[in-house]
Amino acid sequence: MSDAIQKQQQIDQGVMDTLKERDHSVLAQQVNPLTCTHNDIIELLAQYMALSEQDNDDLFDHWFDNLTKEQHTVLKVFEVYRGQYEHQN
């Protein structure tokens, strides 16, 4: 199993655990102290959405493997929020 797949599974498990809580304060504590700019976050999410919609797993894996810990945190929080909004009905 590739390192990217393992990291994605860790993010997925973290997303599922946090979805059950529905408490954004823990997520805010993870994201608020990050040193990235709003533009950095927007660019990261745009890349994430574009690459995840393609059929090129190798390209996505390479991109994902080279993310920083802060970028992984942003993606995790994004997935939690997205999941909560998708399932709030």
MOQUIFEN-V113992 format. One record per residue. RES is the residue in three letters. PHI is phi in radians with two decimals (999 if undefined). PSI is psi in degrees with one decimal (999 if undefined). Layout:
RES:PHI:PSI  RES:PHI:PSI
This chain:
MET:999:132.5  SER:-1.27:157.8  ASP:-1.07:-37.1  ALA:-1.12:-40.0  ILE:-1.15:-42.2  GLN:-1.09:-42.5  LYS:-1.14:-41.3  GLN:-1.11:-39.6  GLN:-1.15:-37.0  GLN:-1.12:-43.3  ILE:-1.08:-45.5  ASP:-1.03:-43.1  GLN:-1.17:-41.0  GLY:-1.10:-38.2  VAL:-1.09:-47.5  MET:-1.10:-42.4  ASP:-1.07:-43.5  THR:-1.28:-32.6  LEU:-1.02:-37.2  LYS:-1.14:-30.9  GLU:-1.39:-37.3  ARG:0.97:30.0  ASP:-1.97:112.1  HIS:-1.42:-9.3  SER:-1.14:-37.8  VAL:-1.15:-40.4  LEU:-1.17:-41.6  ALA:-1.06:-38.0  GLN:-1.13:-29.2  GLN:-1.37:-34.7  VAL:-1.62:-40.3  ASN:-0.97:-39.3  PRO:-1.41:-1.0  LEU:-1.13:150.2  THR:-1.61:5.5  CYS:-1.40:155.8  THR:-1.56:169.6  HIS:-1.04:-40.6  ASN:-1.10:-39.2  ASP:-1.03:-43.0  ILE:-1.17:-44.1  ILE:-1.07:-44.1  GLU:-1.12:-43.3  LEU:-1.05:-46.9  LEU:-1.17:-36.3  ALA:-1.12:-44.3  GLN:-1.09:-45.1  TYR:-1.03:-47.8  MET:-1.15:-43.8  ALA:-1.15:-46.2  LEU:-1.25:-33.4  SER:-1.27:-19.1  GLU:-1.51:-10.9  GLN:-1.50:163.6  ASP:-1.62:7.8  ASN:-1.67:88.8  ASP:-1.11:-35.0  ASP:-1.12:-41.9  LEU:-1.11:-45.1  PHE:-1.10:-46.4  ASP:-1.02:-43.9  HIS:-1.08:-45.9  TRP:-1.08:-47.3  PHE:-1.13:-41.1  ASP:-1.08:-25.9  ASN:-1.70:9.2  LEU:-1.35:153.1  THR:-1.44:169.4  LYS:-1.06:-40.0  GLU:-1.08:-41.5  GLN:-1.14:-39.1  HIS:-1.08:-39.4  THR:-1.09:-45.1  VAL:-1.04:-44.4  LEU:-1.13:-39.2  LYS:-1.08:-48.7  VAL:-1.11:-41.0  PHE:-1.01:-46.2  GLU:-1.13:-37.1  VAL:-1.11:-51.0  TYR:-1.06:-44.9  ARG:-1.05:-44.8  GLY:-1.08:-39.2  GLN:-1.17:-40.9  TYR:-1.25:-32.5  GLU:-1.23:-28.3  HIS:-1.98:20.3  GLN:-1.40:-12.2  ASN:-1.37:999
